[in-house]
């Protein structure tokens, strides 16, 4: 009888120790208090942060050394990313480079298949390009590394169509990267149908704001229900405020919602051109950037890179001169 009592006591002590090892958060999740929430919304909604599949944010590189370093290794996957700036500032070109890199990566582990860190279960990363501006240069895209045979291309007629297609691609689960170029040229159907003389103030901003909320919800659903990270990229332009006396006169079309929804927000602007004195043709151009917002790495990092515009002895058109950055970094 004494031996049995000791065994029971020992078992009780073990049970107490095991229960003490669990945090209160464990017990709350397993308790009846949150059972109703789990029953209604599913077990994928509430869980411990340590059980998150992606402990570190996966990255999709741009293949521009300085920009990737400023972003923390590349664009954060599974988020909304925004790049905006002046004309001829390499906004579209930067995202085309990103698409070219994404097409070479595994969609399950965000590594190159030949890398020893690859999961071994290769899944092709499918990319889509929604060309609102209708100005995609196929030859230039190929020079930047894009495989056009594996790129889903869309040329929408009006803004509602473009944003609905973007949301549908995200919810389909078959597309991993969606690029929309650009927010500034999203034209609401009401603006197309009405006369040019009629004012349609705020229609575009309200529509984009609603789309950002829906897209953010769609990204969360894909991550919670399927464990799939879908990455969205937007380009935007710069406009000038009228009658401003103090402060920066620069603003962006489409309202403030894209900047709040984005995890990273990068501003780009062109610098000096290197012109060949004999032919008068530009050989290269300096592109400046500043990471205005970054929720997954250090913000406000800035730098510059040089993009080739002509074939040279050691560099081809479209390539980046970043050897000096490799030495410094």
C-alpha positions as CSV (number, residue, x, y, z in Angstrom):
1,X,0.0,0.0,0.0
2,X,2.9,2.3,0.7
3,X,4.5,1.7,-2.7
4,X,1.2,2.4,-4.5
5,X,0.9,5.7,-2.6
6,X,4.4,6.7,-3.6
7,X,3.8,5.9,-7.2
8,X,0.6,8.0,-7.2
9,X,2.4,10.9,-5.5
10,X,5.2,10.7,-8.0
11,X,2.8,10.7,-10.9
12,X,1.0,13.7,-9.4
13,X,4.3,15.5,-9.0
14,X,5.1,14.8,-12.7
15,X,1.7,16.0,-13.8
16,X,2.2,19.2,-11.7
17,X,5.7,19.8,-13.2
18,X,4.4,19.2,-16.8
19,X,1.6,21.7,-16.2
20,X,3.9,24.2,-14.6
21,X,6.2,24.0,-17.7
22,X,3.3,25.2,-19.9
23,X,2.8,28.9,-20.0
24,X,-0.5,30.5,-19.3
25,X,-0.9,31.2,-23.0
26,X,-0.8,27.4,-23.7
27,X,-3.6,26.8,-21.1
28,X,-5.7,29.7,-22.4
29,X,-5.5,28.4,-26.0
30,X,-6.4,24.9,-24.8
31,X,-9.1,26.1,-22.5
32,X,-12.9,26.3,-23.0
33,X,-12.8,30.1,-23.0
34,X,-11.4,30.2,-26.6
35,X,-13.1,27.1,-27.8
36,X,-16.0,29.1,-29.2
37,X,-13.7,31.3,-31.2
38,X,-11.8,28.3,-32.6
39,X,-15.1,26.6,-33.4
40,X,-16.4,29.6,-35.3
41,X,-13.3,30.9,-37.0
42,X,-11.1,27.8,-37.3
43,X,-7.9,26.7,-35.5
44,X,-5.7,28.6,-38.0
45,X,-6.8,31.9,-36.6
46,X,-5.5,31.6,-33.0
47,X,-2.2,30.0,-32.2
48,X,1.1,30.8,-30.5
49,X,3.6,33.0,-32.3
50,X,6.3,30.4,-31.8
51,X,4.2,28.0,-34.0
52,X,4.2,30.3,-37.0
53,X,5.5,28.4,-40.0
54,X,7.8,31.3,-41.2
55,X,9.8,32.4,-38.1
56,X,11.9,34.7,-40.3
57,X,10.5,36.7,-43.2
58,X,11.3,35.1,-46.5
59,X,12.8,37.5,-49.1
60,X,12.5,37.9,-52.9
61,X,15.7,39.7,-54.0
62,X,15.9,42.4,-56.7
63,X,19.4,41.4,-57.8
64,X,20.5,44.9,-57.0
65,X,23.1,44.5,-54.3
66,X,22.6,47.9,-52.6
67,X,18.8,47.8,-52.7
68,X,18.7,44.3,-51.4
69,X,21.0,45.2,-48.5
70,X,18.8,48.2,-47.6
71,X,15.7,46.0,-47.7
72,X,17.2,43.4,-45.5
73,X,17.9,40.8,-48.2
74,X,15.1,41.7,-50.6
75,X,11.4,42.4,-50.7
76,X,9.5,40.6,-47.8
77,X,7.3,37.8,-49.2
78,X,3.7,37.5,-48.3
79,X,3.2,41.3,-47.9
80,X,2.2,44.3,-49.9
81,X,5.2,46.2,-51.3
82,X,5.2,49.7,-52.9
83,X,7.8,51.4,-55.1
84,X,7.1,55.0,-56.2
85,X,9.0,57.9,-57.7
86,X,9.6,60.2,-60.6
87,X,9.5,59.3,-64.2
88,X,12.3,57.1,-65.6
89,X,13.3,56.1,-62.1
90,X,13.5,52.3,-62.7
91,X,10.2,51.5,-60.9
92,X,9.0,49.0,-63.4
93,X,12.5,47.8,-64.2
94,X,13.2,47.0,-60.5
95,X,10.0,44.9,-60.3
96,X,10.8,43.1,-63.6
97,X,14.2,42.2,-62.0
98,X,12.3,40.9,-59.0
99,X,10.0,38.8,-61.2
100,X,13.0,37.4,-63.0
101,X,14.5,36.3,-59.7
102,X,11.2,35.0,-58.3
103,X,10.8,32.7,-61.4
104,X,14.1,31.0,-60.4
105,X,13.1,30.4,-56.8
106,X,11.1,27.6,-55.0
107,X,7.7,28.9,-53.9
108,X,7.8,26.6,-50.8
109,X,11.1,27.7,-49.2
110,X,12.1,30.9,-51.2
111,X,15.5,29.4,-52.1
112,X,17.1,28.6,-55.4
113,X,16.5,24.8,-56.2
114,X,20.3,24.1,-56.5
115,X,20.9,25.6,-53.1
116,X,21.7,23.2,-50.2
117,X,19.1,25.1,-48.1
118,X,16.3,24.3,-50.5
119,X,13.5,22.2,-49.0
120,X,13.8,19.6,-51.8
121,X,10.1,19.9,-52.7
122,X,10.4,22.4,-55.6
123,X,7.3,24.3,-56.5
124,X,7.5,26.8,-59.4
125,X,6.8,30.3,-58.4
126,X,4.1,31.7,-60.6
127,X,4.2,35.5,-61.4
128,X,1.5,37.7,-62.8
129,X,1.9,41.2,-64.3
130,X,-1.1,43.5,-64.4
131,X,-0.1,46.2,-66.9
132,X,-2.5,49.1,-66.2
133,X,-0.2,51.5,-68.2
134,X,0.0,49.2,-71.2
135,X,3.6,50.0,-71.7
136,X,5.5,46.7,-70.9
137,X,8.5,46.3,-73.2
138,X,8.9,42.6,-73.8
139,X,12.5,42.9,-75.1
140,X,13.5,45.0,-72.1
141,X,11.8,42.6,-69.7
142,X,13.8,39.7,-71.2
143,X,17.0,41.6,-70.7
144,X,16.2,42.0,-67.1
145,X,15.8,38.2,-66.7
146,X,12.0,37.7,-67.1
147,X,10.9,34.5,-68.7
148,X,7.9,35.6,-70.7
149,X,6.8,32.0,-71.4
150,X,6.1,31.7,-67.6
151,X,4.7,35.2,-66.9
152,X,0.9,35.6,-66.7
153,X,0.1,38.9,-68.4
154,X,-3.1,41.1,-67.9
155,X,-4.0,44.3,-69.6
156,X,-7.2,45.6,-67.9
157,X,-9.6,48.2,-69.3
158,X,-10.5,50.0,-66.1
159,X,-9.6,50.2,-62.4
160,X,-12.3,48.0,-61.0
161,X,-11.4,45.2,-63.4
162,X,-7.7,45.5,-62.6
163,X,-8.2,45.3,-58.8
164,X,-10.8,42.5,-59.0
165,X,-8.4,40.5,-61.1
166,X,-5.6,41.2,-58.6
167,X,-7.8,40.0,-55.7
168,X,-8.9,36.9,-57.7
169,X,-5.3,36.0,-58.5
170,X,-4.4,36.2,-54.8
171,X,-7.3,34.1,-53.7
172,X,-6.8,31.5,-56.3
173,X,-3.7,30.1,-54.6
174,X,-2.1,29.4,-57.9
175,X,-0.2,32.7,-58.2
176,X,2.7,33.6,-55.9
177,X,3.7,37.1,-57.1
178,X,1.3,39.8,-58.4
179,X,2.6,43.1,-59.8
180,X,0.3,46.0,-60.6
181,X,1.8,48.8,-62.7
182,X,0.7,51.4,-61.7
183,X,-1.8,52.8,-59.1
184,X,-1.6,56.3,-60.6
185,X,-3.1,55.1,-63.9
186,X,-6.0,53.1,-62.4
187,X,-9.0,54.8,-64.0
188,X,-12.4,54.2,-62.5
189,X,-15.2,53.2,-64.9
190,X,-17.2,56.2,-63.8
191,X,-14.4,58.5,-64.9
192,X,-14.3,56.7,-68.3
193,X,-18.0,56.9,-68.8
194,X,-18.5,60.5,-67.7
195,X,-17.5,63.5,-69.7
196,X,-14.1,65.0,-69.1
197,X,-15.7,68.2,-67.9
198,X,-17.4,66.4,-65.0
199,X,-15.5,66.3,-61.7
200,X,-14.9,62.8,-60.2
201,X,-12.9,63.9,-57.1
202,X,-11.9,61.2,-54.7
203,X,-13.3,58.3,-56.6
204,X,-9.9,56.7,-57.3
205,X,-8.7,57.1,-53.8
206,X,-11.8,55.6,-52.2
207,X,-11.6,52.7,-54.6
208,X,-7.9,52.0,-54.0
209,X,-8.5,52.3,-50.2
210,X,-11.2,49.6,-50.4
211,X,-9.0,47.4,-52.6
212,X,-6.1,47.6,-50.1
213,X,-8.4,46.4,-47.2
214,X,-9.7,43.5,-49.3
215,X,-6.2,42.5,-50.5
216,X,-4.8,42.6,-47.0
217,X,-7.6,40.3,-45.8
218,X,-7.0,38.0,-48.8
219,X,-3.3,37.7,-48.0
220,X,-4.1,36.9,-44.3
221,X,-6.6,34.2,-45.4
222,X,-4.0,32.6,-47.8
223,X,-1.4,32.5,-45.1
224,X,-3.7,31.2,-42.3
225,X,-5.7,28.6,-44.3
226,X,-3.1,27.3,-46.8
227,X,0.2,28.5,-45.3
228,X,0.9,30.1,-48.6
229,X,2.7,33.5,-49.0
230,X,1.4,35.6,-51.9
231,X,3.4,38.8,-52.5
232,X,1.9,41.9,-54.1
233,X,3.8,44.8,-55.7
234,X,2.5,48.2,-56.6
235,X,4.2,51.0,-58.5
236,X,3.0,54.6,-58.1
237,X,4.0,58.0,-59.3
238,X,4.6,61.5,-57.9
239,X,2.4,64.5,-58.3
240,X,2.9,68.1,-57.1
241,X,0.6,69.9,-54.7
242,X,-0.9,73.1,-56.0
243,X,-0.5,76.4,-54.0
244,X,1.7,74.9,-51.3
245,X,4.0,77.4,-49.5
246,X,5.6,75.3,-46.8
247,X,6.6,71.6,-46.7
248,X,7.2,69.2,-49.5
249,X,5.1,69.8,-52.5
250,X,5.3,66.1,-53.5
251,X,2.3,63.8,-53.1
252,X,1.1,60.5,-54.6
253,X,-2.1,59.6,-56.4
254,X,-4.6,57.2,-54.9
255,X,-4.6,58.5,-51.4
256,X,-2.7,57.4,-48.3
257,X,-4.0,53.8,-48.0
258,X,-1.3,52.1,-50.1
259,X,1.5,53.6,-47.9
260,X,-0.2,52.3,-44.8
261,X,-1.0,48.9,-46.2
262,X,2.6,48.3,-47.5
263,X,5.2,46.6,-45.5
264,X,7.9,48.3,-47.5
265,X,7.7,51.6,-49.3
266,X,10.7,52.6,-51.5
267,X,11.1,56.0,-53.2
268,X,13.3,56.1,-56.3
269,X,14.5,59.0,-58.5
270,X,17.0,59.2,-61.4
271,X,20.5,60.8,-61.0
272,X,23.2,61.8,-63.5
273,X,23.4,60.2,-67.0
274,X,26.8,59.1,-68.4
275,X,26.8,60.2,-72.0
276,X,29.2,59.0,-74.7
277,X,30.7,62.1,-76.2
278,X,31.3,60.6,-79.6
279,X,27.9,59.0,-80.2
280,X,25.8,61.1,-77.8
281,X,24.1,57.9,-76.5
282,X,23.7,57.3,-72.8
283,X,25.9,54.6,-71.4
284,X,24.5,54.4,-67.9
285,X,22.3,56.2,-65.4
286,X,22.5,56.6,-61.6
287,X,19.4,55.5,-59.8
288,X,18.8,56.8,-56.2
289,X,16.5,55.1,-53.7
290,X,15.4,55.6,-50.1
291,X,13.4,53.0,-48.1
292,X,10.8,55.3,-46.6
293,X,9.0,52.5,-44.7
294,X,10.1,49.0,-43.7
295,X,8.2,47.0,-41.1
296,X,10.5,44.0,-41.5
297,X,14.0,45.7,-41.4
298,X,15.6,49.0,-40.7
299,X,13.7,52.0,-42.3
300,X,15.1,55.1,-43.9
301,X,18.1,53.4,-45.5
302,X,19.2,54.9,-48.8
303,X,21.7,54.5,-51.5
304,X,22.3,54.5,-55.3
305,X,23.1,52.1,-58.1
306,X,24.2,52.5,-61.7
307,X,22.2,50.8,-64.5
308,X,23.7,50.2,-67.9
309,X,21.8,51.7,-70.9
310,X,24.3,50.5,-73.6
311,X,26.4,47.4,-74.1
312,X,29.9,48.0,-72.8
313,X,33.0,45.8,-72.6
314,X,32.3,44.2,-69.2
315,X,28.6,45.0,-68.9
316,X,25.5,44.6,-71.1
317,X,22.5,46.8,-71.4
318,X,20.1,46.4,-68.4
319,X,22.8,45.1,-66.1
320,X,23.7,46.7,-62.8
321,X,27.2,48.0,-62.0
322,X,27.6,47.1,-58.3
323,X,31.1,45.8,-58.0
324,X,32.0,48.8,-55.8
325,X,29.1,48.0,-53.5
326,X,30.3,44.4,-53.1
327,X,33.7,45.7,-51.9
328,X,32.2,48.2,-49.4
329,X,29.5,46.0,-48.0
